[in-house]
Amino acid sequence: MIITAAALAAPTDDGGVLGHARSTNLISWEVQPPLSQQGSGFSHLEVPQLADVDRKPLLLFNCLAPQLSPARRKAGESGGVWVVRPDSLLGPYDVTQATRMTDESLYVGKLVQRRDGRWALLAFVNQDADGAFVGSLSDPLELPQPMGSMLLVASPPDNM
């Protein structure tokens, strides 16, 4: 299991890591070393998801702008749903290589595979165009087919 976690010795705004635990019975868990390093520019990597998409491993996580490190904010980055393309689903994960999939209008994105095999993103509609809280679930947002090296999903339509 991968878990949203923070490194103990890191600054709170730059200590987000992917915790790791193992279980043989789903009752007792053994904590393992983190699968990512602190100092990647995130205070947390919320609601992580691993997926094997078109035989390529992907890691999704979520982080909004206030939880980015000062260096990322100074570089003009903002938050949303993030994606990393690791070499293996088993990690480790170089979160410094994360790219944004969505802007902050969407949060807690999850990849889902449709019956026809195409991939889509479902997400929490966080903000409307004026920045007001929405609090609903998006319709499935199509991912590029076939997916290239960059995954980018447009903001949800204004009528969501």
C-alpha positions as CSV (number, residue, x, y, z in Angstrom):
1,M,0.0,0.0,0.0
2,I,1.2,3.5,-0.7
3,I,0.3,6.2,1.7
4,T,0.3,10.0,1.9
5,A,3.2,10.7,4.3
6,A,5.7,13.3,5.4
7,A,9.4,12.8,6.2
8,L,10.1,13.6,9.8
9,A,13.3,15.6,9.3
10,A,12.1,17.7,6.3
11,P,10.5,21.1,6.3
12,T,6.7,20.8,6.4
13,D,6.3,22.5,3.0
14,D,8.8,20.2,1.3
15,G,8.6,16.9,3.1
16,G,5.8,15.1,1.2
17,V,6.7,11.4,0.5
18,L,4.9,8.3,-0.5
19,G,4.9,6.0,2.5
20,H,4.8,2.3,2.0
21,A,3.4,-0.5,4.1
22,R,3.0,-4.3,3.4
23,S,0.6,-6.8,4.7
24,T,0.0,-10.5,4.2
25,N,-3.6,-10.4,5.7
26,L,-4.7,-6.8,5.3
27,I,-5.1,-6.6,9.1
28,S,-1.4,-6.4,10.3
29,W,0.8,-3.9,8.5
30,E,4.6,-3.6,8.4
31,V,5.9,0.0,7.6
32,Q,8.5,0.1,4.9
33,P,10.9,2.9,3.8
34,P,9.2,5.6,1.7
35,L,9.1,5.0,-2.0
36,S,10.0,8.7,-2.8
37,Q,12.4,11.2,-1.5
38,Q,11.7,14.4,0.5
39,G,12.6,17.7,-1.1
40,S,10.5,17.2,-4.2
41,G,8.6,20.5,-3.7
42,F,5.4,19.1,-2.2
43,S,4.2,19.2,1.4
44,H,2.0,16.2,0.7
45,L,1.2,13.8,-2.2
46,E,-2.5,13.2,-1.5
47,V,-4.6,10.3,-2.6
48,P,-2.0,8.5,-4.6
49,Q,-3.0,6.1,-7.4
50,L,-0.8,3.6,-9.3
51,A,-2.1,2.5,-12.7
52,D,-0.8,0.4,-15.5
53,V,-2.0,2.4,-18.5
54,D,-1.2,1.0,-22.0
55,R,1.5,-1.1,-20.4
56,K,3.2,2.0,-18.9
57,P,3.2,2.6,-15.2
58,L,1.7,5.9,-13.9
59,L,1.5,7.4,-10.5
60,L,-1.1,10.1,-9.8
61,F,-1.2,12.3,-6.7
62,N,-2.8,15.6,-5.8
63,C,-1.4,18.8,-4.3
64,L,-2.8,22.3,-4.4
65,A,-0.7,25.5,-4.6
66,P,-0.7,26.3,-0.9
67,Q,0.9,22.9,-0.2
68,L,3.7,23.4,-2.8
69,S,7.1,24.4,-1.7
70,P,8.1,28.1,-1.9
71,A,10.5,27.2,-4.7
72,R,7.7,25.6,-6.8
73,R,5.4,28.6,-6.1
74,K,8.2,31.1,-7.0
75,A,8.7,29.2,-10.3
76,G,5.1,30.0,-11.1
77,E,3.7,26.5,-10.5
78,S,0.2,25.9,-9.2
79,G,-1.6,22.8,-7.9
80,G,-4.0,20.2,-9.2
81,V,-3.7,16.6,-10.2
82,W,0.0,15.5,-10.8
83,V,1.4,12.6,-12.7
84,V,4.8,10.8,-12.6
85,R,5.9,8.1,-15.1
86,P,8.0,5.7,-13.0
87,D,10.1,2.9,-14.5
88,S,8.0,0.4,-12.4
89,L,4.7,0.3,-10.5
90,L,6.8,-0.9,-7.6
91,G,8.8,2.3,-7.4
92,P,10.9,4.1,-6.4
93,Y,9.1,7.3,-7.6
94,D,11.0,10.4,-8.6
95,V,8.4,12.9,-7.7
96,T,10.7,15.8,-8.7
97,Q,9.7,14.8,-12.3
98,A,6.0,15.2,-11.6
99,T,4.0,17.2,-14.1
100,R,0.5,18.7,-13.7
101,M,-2.3,16.9,-15.4
102,T,-5.0,19.4,-14.4
103,D,-5.2,22.9,-12.9
104,E,-6.8,23.5,-9.5
105,S,-10.3,23.4,-10.8
106,L,-9.9,19.6,-10.4
107,Y,-8.7,17.6,-7.4
108,V,-8.4,14.0,-6.2
109,G,-8.1,12.7,-9.8
110,K,-8.5,9.0,-10.5
111,L,-7.8,7.1,-13.7
112,V,-10.6,4.8,-14.8
113,Q,-10.7,2.4,-17.7
114,R,-13.8,2.4,-19.7
115,R,-15.4,-0.8,-21.0
116,D,-13.9,-0.1,-24.5
117,G,-10.4,0.1,-23.0
118,R,-10.0,3.8,-23.3
119,W,-8.8,5.7,-20.2
120,A,-10.5,8.7,-18.6
121,L,-10.0,10.8,-15.5
122,L,-12.6,11.3,-12.8
123,A,-12.0,14.1,-10.4
124,F,-13.5,16.2,-7.7
125,V,-14.6,19.6,-9.2
126,N,-12.9,21.8,-6.8
127,Q,-13.3,25.4,-8.2
128,D,-15.3,27.1,-10.9
129,A,-13.8,29.7,-13.2
130,D,-14.2,32.4,-10.5
131,G,-12.4,30.3,-7.9
132,A,-15.6,29.4,-6.0
133,F,-15.9,26.0,-4.4
134,V,-18.0,23.6,-6.4
135,G,-17.8,20.2,-4.6
136,S,-19.1,17.8,-7.3
137,L,-17.8,14.9,-9.3
138,S,-16.7,15.5,-12.8
139,D,-17.9,13.6,-15.8
140,P,-15.2,11.3,-17.2
141,L,-12.5,13.5,-18.9
142,E,-11.0,11.8,-21.9
143,L,-7.2,11.2,-21.9
144,P,-5.3,11.4,-25.2
145,Q,-5.4,8.1,-27.2
146,P,-2.8,6.7,-27.5
147,M,-1.2,8.5,-24.6
148,G,2.0,10.3,-25.5
149,S,4.8,11.4,-23.2
150,M,2.6,14.2,-21.7
151,L,-0.7,13.7,-20.1
152,L,-2.8,16.9,-19.8
153,V,-6.5,17.0,-19.2
154,A,-8.4,20.2,-19.9
155,S,-10.4,21.9,-17.2
156,P,-14.0,20.6,-16.9
157,P,-16.6,22.4,-18.9
158,D,-18.2,25.4,-17.2
159,N,-21.5,23.6,-16.9
160,M,-20.1,21.1,-14.3
